[in-house]
């Protein structure tokens, strides 16, 4: 089971417009680093991390120190990927919604639809 944070535009807070962000470590970002952030849709953060990687490549002596620094950057970005994506969505103007617990993103979307469905009374 994974927790999914929901982010929706303020003018359209329905469940179909919501973006789901899994609250877990991102293996894609852990393995790829800043290109993984770009692949996940965090363009500003991905380009900033790419710039830091290029600066580290230019400043830090090549060998073990550079490897340790780049590995630490990958681990940090992978662990904080959910928070980085949340920051990117906040930059785009989305507002946080409820947190949903589900086994996958499709199940989380269904639970969100069920939680936000309008209540109707049957007509007699």
ROZAVO-704549 format. One record per residue: x, y, z of N, C-alpha, C in turn. Coordinates in steps of 0.001 Angstrom, whole numbers, plus 500000, padded with zeros to 6 digits. Example, Ala and Ser with C-alpha at 12.3 -4.5 7.8 and 13.67 -1.06 7.14 Angstrom:
ROZAVO-704549
513190494310507800512300495500507800513200496700507800/512850497750507080513670498940507140512900500030507870/
end
This chain:
ROZAVO-704549
500842498819500000500000500000500000500885501241500000/500481502214499230501224503457499094500285504626499354/500826505656499955500077506895500119500267507737498866/499184508315498366499221509197497203498708510567497621/499526511592497443499082512964497681498394513451496415/497283514138496576496545514644495421496763516146495298/496954516593494083497147518015493769496206518354492631/495434519429492796494438519807491790494493521312491551/494092521749490354493990523186490110492907523792490992/493106525015491494492104525600492386490768525862491698/490774526106490391489515526389489702488766525110489330/489418523960489434488778522693489065489232521599490036/488675521588491239489161520639492248488565519236492150/488035518862490977487454517525490874488550516458490772/488148515225490940489110514124491015489764513826489670/489089514114488570489671513800487266490799514758486893/490793515964487443491861516916487148493013516800488130/492888515950489121493909515842490166495138515099489654/496286515512490160497549514837489905497903514036491147/498241512767490960498584511896492079500099511789492193/500627512025493383502064511917493634502275510827494679/502920509704494300503163508656495295504181509126496326/503886508875497592504747509316498686505720508188499035/506686507993498162507698506956498354508963507355497606/510004506560497803511252506810497097511067506490495614/511673507283494763511577507061493330512826506321492854/512640505089492397513771504317491897514314504920490605/513447505493489792513890506123488552514850507266488842/514513508098489812515371509230490171516630508733490873/516525507681491665517699507130492343518720506620491333/518266505948490292519184505370489313519686506422488323/518790507253487796519177508194486742519631509558487254/519187509956488427519542511282488943518670512356488320/519304513441487864518516514557487342517741514219486070/518205513333485171517319512955484062516052512236484539/516140511543485667514950510919486241513943511948486711/514438513056487273513530514143487660512849514736486428/513607514900485348513005515401484113511951514424483598/512231513122483677511273512120483209510011512099484068/510123512408485347508958512434486239508155513726486093/508649514703485344507909515938485125508367517102485969/509437516945486723509969518029487555511067518743486764/510663519613485846511614520213484920512523521233485593/511976522088486431512792523116487089513813522453488003/513368521532488831514268520847489756515272519981489011/514833519326487953515740518495487172516850519298486528/516503520457485982517536521293485366518460521911486411/517913522243487582518771522754488653519737521668489131/519247520447489286520118519342489700521138519023488611/520742519141487350521695518952486261522792519997486275/522437521240486566523450522290486695524400522029487847/523862521558488972524731521204490102525657520049489743/525158519093488979525991517971488557527127518448487661/526830519342486735527879519876485858528895520702486637/528420521474487623529360522241488451530238521307489276/529660520234489806530459519268490565531480518594489659/531085518299488429531995517680487460533175518605487159/532922519908487141533982520865486817534859521198488019/534312521158489236535042521633490415535711520500491187/534983519419491429535489518333492279536496517498491492/537609517099492127538581516247491431537941514918491012/538282514485489821537706513248489297538264512057490059/537456511039490185537844509846490924536832509558492012/537328509082493144536456508675494247535651509842494814/536233511036495029535413512127495588534222512501494701/534428512538493400533330512866492487532276511762492496/532719510513492507531774509393492553530923509434493816/531549509704494954530813509770496220529809510916496191/530217512072495679529318513226495617528133512957494689/528391512391493518527297512104492584526367511021493130/526926510014493795526084508978494403525214509578495501/525780510474496302524997511126497360523892511993496760/524181512676495650523156513488494997522020512609494472/522354511451493904521327510541493398520462510009494535/521094509607495637520337509072496773519427510148497353/519952511350497531519149512440498088517973512789497175/518224512862495877517136513172494940516099512049494906/516540510796494981515603509674494969514721509635496200/515321509919497366514551509899498608513573511069498662/513985512224498178513157513437498264512323513682497007/512204512702496121511512512914494846510057513334495034/509361512765495999507951513131496212507829514585496646/508723515033497534508688516430497968509092517375496837/510032516951496015510450517772494873509293517921493889/508589516823493609507430516898492714506324517763493305/506121517672494620505109518519495266505478519992495128/506756520319495268507206521703495107506955522181493679/507234521323492703506995521682491299505505521925491039/504654521077491596503214521260491401502722522530492080/503294522865493224502934524114493900503380525310493050/504535525201492382504980526274491485504008526472490325/503382525400489875502417525479488769501049525969489210/500867526199490515499611526744491007498617525715491497/499006524454491579498093523439492079498033523499493599/496904523086494154496717523096495605496601521652496094/497101521385497305497041520010497811495625519613498191/495357518344498002494063517780498369494252516671499383/493299515765499463493421514684500450494519513692500076/495005512985501073495983511920500871495218510604500830/495479509814499791494761508567499556495733507398499740/495280506340500389496088505127500531495533504073499591/496389503555498697495936502577497717497110501709497280/496790500651496545497835499748496072498522500263494815/497798501002493967498398501576492763497674502877492421/498145503547491378497590504859491033496138504758490557/495797503701489848494416503537489397493449503356490555/493853502555491525493025502365492715492913503665493505/493997504421493562493957505708494270493005506677493581/493003506683492247492083507553491507490628507152491786/490354505843491813488993505382492112488572505761493528/489477505623494483489145506002495860488907507503495970/489680508287495225489477509734495234488134510092494604/487785509429493506486476509666492884485344509313493836/485498508205494556484461507795495501484361508779496662/485493509290497132485482510204498281484918511570497919/485086511991496666484638513329496274483339513309495481/482706512145495355481454512063494598480353512818495333/479519513540494594478415514243495253477371513244495749/476817513558496887475783512701497452474455513025496780/473782512010496316472465512197495709471459511353496472/470281511861496567469212511105497223468311510531496149/467920509294496304467041508706495287465668509367495321/465135509595494149463794510188494087462757509078494236/461732509363494982460721508343495272459648508282494231/
end
